[in-house]
Amino acid sequence: MVFRLALRAAALLLPLLAAPALAGPVLMTHFASEQAFRDHLAARGADVLSDLLVMARGRSGNNALGGAWEVGLMLPQEATALAPAASAQLYWPQSGDGHPWVPFSLSRLGEELVFTVGGATTRQEAPGFAAVTALGLEARATGQGETTILRSLALDGDRLPEGNVNAQGANPDHALLEGLSGDFTLTGEARLRWAHDLDMADPSRLFFQLSGYALAPAGLLVVEAPAAFTMEAMIPEPGSALMLLAGAAGLVCLRGRRGRGALAEGAEGDGSGGRI
């Protein structure tokens, strides 16, 4: 009986110990506001600005193949000033052009990022790019009747749930894609639609951006502790945990057998023949 209970406990715990911390990349539910997005990152130990590793932005610019840039890939110091070292020009088609959706992609190839929108491509290389595990997705418009939309989002060819990011008027939209590792390619389609003539004084009147961060896996408890005492040291690896579990099951069985043996010896000593 004791042996069967030990085996049952092992069967219940085995899937939990063997399961990874994060099943795979997941596009989270859209955040209700920019502050909610910031609060979520803060709860994960990251700051929107100071922990930014890279930013890819597609914006309205002056919507011409010259002048202000429309596609940019920026390191943190460049993102603060919105002055990308890698930028390109793009014409954003509108409804009257017949097909207002523009394909885009962001790829990590080792320590290089490649950002392409339509026929415009930018690329940057930096050691920090390899540390990116999450992308903050933001879409923003400004005036009434204006929209910035990302749709048909896919990671390495697999469509993502909640695969749209949609900003309407003065209401931006934020989402978070996490669990990234190794080389990857995020693809989708973007549309920037303005209600009237573009305001050339504000080249970022409409934009979308992909911001890279290094986040701990979801569900991991982050605590401050001295170097000699860490939570990681207290939590065994799955393989070690399985060995401990097997050892505990063996001890339970051994104790059960010894207990039955002691009862039998006691019964023989008092002449009861094992009867109570």
C-alpha positions as CSV (number, residue, x, y, z in Angstrom):
1,M,0.0,0.0,0.0
2,V,2.8,2.4,1.0
3,F,4.7,1.5,-2.2
4,R,1.6,2.2,-4.4
5,L,1.1,5.6,-2.7
6,A,4.7,6.5,-3.3
7,L,4.5,5.6,-7.0
8,R,1.3,7.6,-7.4
9,A,2.9,10.7,-5.9
10,A,5.8,10.3,-8.2
11,A,3.5,10.0,-11.2
12,L,1.7,13.2,-10.2
13,L,4.9,15.2,-9.6
14,L,6.9,14.0,-12.7
15,P,5.0,16.1,-15.3
16,L,5.4,19.2,-13.1
17,L,9.2,18.7,-12.7
18,A,9.7,17.9,-16.3
19,A,7.7,20.8,-17.7
20,P,9.6,23.8,-19.0
21,A,9.2,27.2,-17.3
22,L,7.6,28.7,-20.5
23,A,5.9,26.5,-23.1
24,G,6.8,28.9,-25.9
25,P,6.5,32.4,-27.3
26,V,3.2,33.9,-26.4
27,L,1.7,37.2,-27.5
28,M,0.1,38.5,-24.3
29,T,-3.3,40.1,-24.0
30,H,-3.1,43.7,-25.0
31,F,-2.5,46.1,-22.1
32,A,-5.1,48.6,-21.3
33,S,-2.7,51.5,-21.3
34,E,0.9,52.5,-21.6
35,Q,1.1,52.7,-17.8
36,A,-0.2,49.1,-17.5
37,F,2.6,48.0,-19.9
38,R,5.2,49.8,-17.8
39,D,3.9,48.4,-14.6
40,H,4.0,44.9,-16.0
41,L,7.7,45.3,-17.1
42,A,8.5,46.7,-13.7
43,A,7.0,43.7,-12.0
44,R,9.3,41.6,-14.2
45,G,12.3,43.6,-13.0
46,A,12.6,45.8,-16.2
47,D,12.3,49.5,-17.0
48,V,10.9,50.6,-20.3
49,L,13.8,53.0,-21.0
50,S,16.8,52.0,-19.0
51,D,16.5,48.3,-19.8
52,L,15.8,48.8,-23.5
53,L,18.3,46.8,-25.7
54,V,17.1,47.7,-29.2
55,M,14.2,49.5,-30.9
56,A,12.8,49.0,-34.4
57,R,10.3,51.6,-35.5
58,G,8.2,52.2,-38.6
59,R,6.7,55.7,-38.7
60,S,4.9,58.1,-40.9
61,G,7.9,60.3,-41.5
62,N,7.2,62.6,-44.4
63,N,5.9,59.6,-46.5
64,A,8.4,60.2,-49.3
65,L,11.5,58.6,-50.6
66,G,13.6,61.5,-49.2
67,G,13.8,63.7,-46.2
68,A,12.7,62.3,-42.8
69,W,13.2,58.6,-42.3
70,E,10.3,56.1,-42.1
71,V,12.1,52.9,-41.0
72,G,14.7,52.9,-38.3
73,L,16.6,50.4,-36.1
74,M,18.1,51.9,-33.0
75,L,20.4,51.1,-30.1
76,P,19.3,52.4,-26.7
77,Q,21.2,55.7,-26.9
78,E,19.9,56.3,-30.4
79,A,16.3,55.5,-29.4
80,T,16.3,58.2,-26.7
81,A,17.0,60.9,-29.4
82,L,15.1,59.0,-32.2
83,A,18.3,59.3,-34.3
84,P,18.9,55.8,-35.7
85,A,22.3,55.0,-37.2
86,A,20.4,52.6,-39.5
87,S,17.4,54.1,-41.3
88,A,15.6,53.9,-44.6
89,Q,12.9,55.7,-46.7
90,L,9.5,54.3,-47.4
91,Y,6.3,55.4,-49.0
92,W,3.2,54.3,-47.0
93,P,0.4,53.4,-49.4
94,Q,-3.1,54.6,-48.6
95,S,-6.6,53.3,-49.4
96,G,-6.6,55.0,-52.8
97,D,-3.4,53.1,-53.7
98,G,-5.4,49.8,-53.7
99,H,-3.4,47.8,-51.2
100,P,-2.6,49.8,-48.0
101,W,-1.0,46.9,-46.1
102,V,2.8,46.7,-46.0
103,P,4.7,43.5,-45.0
104,F,7.4,43.8,-42.3
105,S,9.8,41.5,-40.5
106,L,12.3,41.6,-37.7
107,S,15.0,38.9,-37.7
108,R,17.8,38.0,-35.3
109,L,20.8,36.3,-36.8
110,G,23.3,35.8,-34.0
111,E,24.2,39.3,-32.9
112,E,22.7,41.0,-35.9
113,L,19.1,42.4,-36.2
114,V,17.5,43.0,-39.6
115,F,14.4,45.2,-39.8
116,T,12.5,45.3,-43.1
117,V,9.3,47.2,-43.9
118,G,8.1,46.9,-47.5
119,G,11.2,47.4,-49.7
120,A,13.2,49.3,-47.0
121,T,15.7,47.3,-45.0
122,T,17.9,48.3,-42.0
123,R,20.4,46.3,-40.0
124,Q,22.4,46.7,-36.9
125,E,24.9,44.4,-35.1
126,A,25.6,44.5,-31.3
127,P,26.4,41.9,-28.6
128,G,23.3,42.9,-26.6
129,F,21.0,41.7,-29.3
130,A,21.6,38.0,-28.4
131,A,20.2,38.7,-24.9
132,V,16.7,39.8,-26.2
133,T,14.1,37.4,-24.9
134,A,11.0,39.6,-25.3
135,L,9.6,42.2,-27.6
136,G,7.3,45.0,-26.6
137,L,4.9,45.8,-29.5
138,E,3.4,49.2,-29.7
139,A,1.1,50.9,-32.2
140,R,0.2,54.6,-31.9
141,A,-1.8,57.1,-33.9
142,T,-2.8,60.7,-32.9
143,G,-5.9,62.3,-34.5
144,Q,-9.4,61.2,-34.9
145,G,-9.9,58.8,-37.8
146,E,-6.2,57.8,-37.8
147,T,-5.1,54.2,-37.2
148,T,-1.9,52.2,-36.9
149,I,-2.4,48.5,-37.2
150,L,-0.2,45.4,-37.1
151,R,-1.9,42.2,-38.2
152,S,-1.1,38.6,-39.2
153,L,1.8,38.4,-36.7
154,A,3.8,35.2,-37.0
155,L,7.0,33.9,-35.4
156,D,9.1,31.7,-37.6
157,G,6.1,31.0,-39.8
158,D,3.7,30.1,-36.9
159,R,0.8,32.4,-36.5
160,L,0.6,34.0,-33.1
161,P,-2.6,34.1,-31.0
162,E,-3.9,37.6,-30.4
163,G,-2.1,38.5,-33.6
164,N,-3.2,42.1,-34.0
165,V,-2.0,45.3,-32.4
166,N,-4.4,48.2,-33.2
167,A,-4.1,51.9,-32.3
168,Q,-7.1,54.1,-33.1
169,G,-7.0,57.8,-32.7
170,A,-5.5,58.8,-29.4
171,N,-5.7,55.2,-28.0
172,P,-2.4,53.4,-28.4
173,D,-2.1,49.6,-28.1
174,H,0.6,47.6,-26.4
175,A,1.4,43.9,-26.3
176,L,4.3,41.7,-25.2
177,L,5.9,38.8,-27.1
178,E,8.2,36.7,-24.9
179,G,10.1,33.5,-24.7
180,L,12.4,34.3,-27.6
181,S,15.7,32.3,-27.9
182,G,18.2,31.8,-30.6
183,D,17.6,33.1,-34.1
184,F,14.1,34.1,-35.0
185,T,12.0,36.0,-37.5
186,L,8.8,38.0,-36.6
187,T,6.6,38.8,-39.6
188,G,3.4,40.6,-40.1
189,E,1.6,43.4,-42.0
190,A,1.5,47.1,-41.0
191,R,-0.9,49.9,-42.0
192,L,-0.7,53.6,-41.2
193,R,-3.7,55.5,-42.1
194,W,-4.1,59.3,-41.6
195,A,-7.3,61.1,-41.9
196,H,-5.9,64.3,-43.4
197,D,-2.7,65.6,-44.8
198,L,0.4,64.5,-42.9
199,D,1.7,66.9,-40.2
200,M,5.3,67.2,-41.4
201,A,6.3,68.9,-38.1
202,D,5.7,65.6,-36.3
203,P,7.3,62.7,-38.3
204,S,6.2,60.2,-35.6
205,R,2.6,61.2,-35.6
206,L,1.8,57.6,-36.5
207,F,4.2,54.8,-35.8
208,F,4.7,51.2,-34.6
209,Q,7.7,49.9,-32.8
210,L,9.2,46.7,-31.5
211,S,11.3,47.1,-28.4
212,G,13.7,44.4,-27.2
213,Y,14.2,43.5,-23.5
214,A,15.9,40.7,-21.6
215,L,13.2,39.3,-19.3
216,A,13.3,36.4,-16.8
217,P,10.8,33.6,-17.7
218,A,7.2,34.3,-16.7
219,G,6.4,32.9,-13.2
220,L,10.0,33.1,-12.0
221,L,10.2,34.7,-8.5
222,V,12.7,37.5,-8.5
223,V,14.0,38.3,-5.0
224,E,17.0,40.3,-3.6
225,A,19.4,38.1,-1.6
226,P,23.0,38.1,-0.6
227,A,25.4,36.4,-3.0
228,A,25.9,33.5,-0.6
229,F,22.2,32.8,-0.4
230,T,20.1,32.7,-3.6
231,M,16.8,31.3,-4.5
232,E,18.5,29.4,-7.4
233,A,20.6,27.5,-5.0
234,M,17.4,26.3,-3.1
235,I,15.6,25.1,-6.2
236,P,17.0,21.8,-7.6
237,E,17.3,21.1,-11.3
238,P,14.6,18.8,-12.7
239,G,17.0,15.9,-12.9
240,S,18.1,16.4,-9.3
241,A,14.5,16.7,-8.1
242,L,13.6,13.5,-9.8
243,M,16.5,11.7,-8.0
244,L,15.4,13.2,-4.7
245,L,11.8,12.0,-5.4
246,A,13.0,8.5,-6.2
247,G,15.1,8.4,-3.1
248,A,12.2,9.5,-1.0
249,A,10.0,6.9,-2.5
250,G,12.6,4.2,-1.7
251,L,12.9,5.3,1.9
252,V,9.1,5.2,2.3
253,C,9.0,1.7,1.0
254,L,12.0,0.6,3.2
255,R,10.4,2.0,6.3
256,G,7.1,0.3,5.4
257,R,8.9,-3.1,5.1
258,R,10.8,-2.6,8.3
259,G,7.5,-1.7,10.1
260,R,5.9,-4.9,8.9
261,G,8.9,-6.9,9.9
262,A,8.9,-5.4,13.4
263,L,5.2,-6.3,13.8
264,A,5.8,-9.8,12.7
265,E,8.7,-10.3,15.2
266,G,6.6,-8.9,18.0
267,A,3.8,-11.2,17.2
268,E,6.1,-14.3,17.3
269,G,7.6,-13.1,20.6
270,D,4.3,-12.9,22.5
271,G,2.8,-16.1,21.1
272,S,-0.1,-14.4,19.5
273,G,0.7,-15.9,16.1
274,G,0.2,-12.5,14.4
275,R,-3.3,-12.0,15.7
276,I,-4.4,-8.9,17.4
